[in-house]
């Protein structure tokens, strides 16, 4: 009920994104049902039917990827302060988001079933006149209900499971490692989460702070020493032992420690270390700039191009109207995975290149934003680059006589392209919402809005300059063994 309430009271943009998820689920479900219909119409060719079903994995992955991106940008299921008190913690919000995704995808699967039954004549009683459509729709044959239900449940189940895995609650990493077990810092017999280096015992005045806390009850001298150790606002212990000569007051009077002793530290403050962070208010950690996946992405991309080259040299170009081989599917899957892995690193590199050679305020702002958004926008951008390369190869290979694409092939290509572009735009919206505070701060400091728009244009142009030649190179290398 809560998921339905949040769905009903959402904004128009949120409803449009959920409608995109439903449309992607409907198209994918229809393609899966058409693969089932082809298997029923051609029982003597199980290999061709299995290949059609395998090629449905591309729109299925694109639809699930879009559902995850839409769930991440849903403002109704975003964790906020005060919701845990009424039972809406991160786990409950994750369940609500997964349920909302399942409802949207199930609506699309129901629409796919109705469209499939209508086209095959089960609802109107009029069979289709096209023979190719009749073969794909299994006209005149009974549909196995378990197979139909399994294929229709596939998209909602995978989408909700992916959303639950992506938005699962994660425990914050402890800022300070626990003290190792044993008989002291240097005589410990157990292994802690992080080993201390030599000299850590006297770092940041920790030894002096503990001594000051032990002398707090000894009198005025203990009060003076205890006043040197104070507790900061975050609960961490701050020391002033490095400043033996406090600054003189500005009013000309002589100030002594006996005249105005500072408040003594609490009893539990002396037991804390300078690195301690309270568990009730964990400090937000910045998003890491993980560029270590760039070599792996290049390696996987190279492997995908190698598989495509070997498959193309062995089988040649596919005939118009027929699906490529399974080797081509594996090669394109590896190519898309490699570009998706290399996308964040390439975006981060693009941001660094923008800031090279004495950058001005515009290039510096655009480069910093690209570096911050590399993890969020890089992967969808890499997937869009893979789809663009595949589109170039398809238009290069299918240029002979006769029909280039059938209706089902066109539907699958439209689904993959539309889902990937919609995912990239959704990730851009998520990145814009994430830096909303920074944008407001820049506007309050006097930055003109035209500068922010110019920085966005510079970012888009830089990404186009970097990814454009990359897409062209990958597409030419992939189409080279097929163009003979």
Secondary structure, DSSP 8 states (H G I E B T S, - for coil): -HHHHHHHTS-HHHHHHHHHHHHHHHHHHHHHHHHHHHHHH-TT-HHHHHHHHHHHHHHHHHHHHHHHHHHHT-GGGS--TTSGGGT--HHHHHHHHHHHHHHHHHHHHHHHHHHHHHHTTTTTS---S-HHHHHHHTTTS---HHHHHHHHHHHHHHHHHHHHHHT-------SS----SBSSSSSB-S--SS---TTGGGGGGHHHHHHHHHTTTS-HHHHHHHHTEEE-TTS-EEE-TT-SS----TTS----TTTS------TTTTT--TT---SSS----------THHHHHHHHHHHHHHHHHHHHHHH-S--TTS---HHHHHHHHHHHHHHHHHHHHHHHHHHHHHTTTT--HHHHHHHHHHHHTHHHHHHHHHHHHHHHHHHHHHHHHS-SSS-S--HHHHHHHHHHHHHHHHHHHHHHHHHHHHTHHHHHHHHHTT--HHHHHHHHHHHHHHHHHHHHHHHHHHHHHHHHTT--
